[in-house]
């Protein structure tokens, strides 16, 4: 396996040559099934925001302006599992409010790229705005359709064809959810973290250049 259980992995979202979102997570599993990461409530994460609190959900990078920088926030409310495969345009999240499984969240994004720089490891990706919320009974609804539409055609984002492709990716994920196939088949819904794991923290080297080529699982690189 490329990443080891218990290791800290930095999950970095990029847009316009900048990190716009960063989560320090703990590796639960890294196998042929994919990469599974843990983010407990109370963990510090970073989001690009203006001083008055506007984030990437509220506008494009150009609209937010130079005041938009990475600012620390506390991940509140739900403990979180995140699963992803390197060749798929989404990650799937398990929300655990109060320590019990509550729902899934399909985050549509470009397939991630692994990286390792000395002792610092991470995955880089680009978020694609549109998301899918899936309930335990496998009912679903779209989230952030307005954000997808508002950013279509803007520099650093996607054109009309790209927006259609993003929605098609979401449609494929919805088909998997409606059929109750993995990962919407109950897998990891009873997950409990190792109590010995420390709260994951952003490490030195978090701002290294973006990884631009995939690294096959089992391959080490620097």
Secondary structure, DSSP 8 states (H G I E B T S, - for coil): --S-TT-EEEEEEEETTEEEEEEEEEEEEEETTEEEEEE-TT-EEEEEE-TTS-BGGGS-HHHH-TT-EEEEEE--SEEEEEEE-TTSSEEEEEEEETTS--EEEEEEE---EEEEETTEEEEEE-EEEEEEEEETTS-EEEE-HHHHHHHBTSTTSB-HHHHHHHHHHHHHHHHHHHTT-TTSSSTTTT----TT-------TTTT-----S---TT----
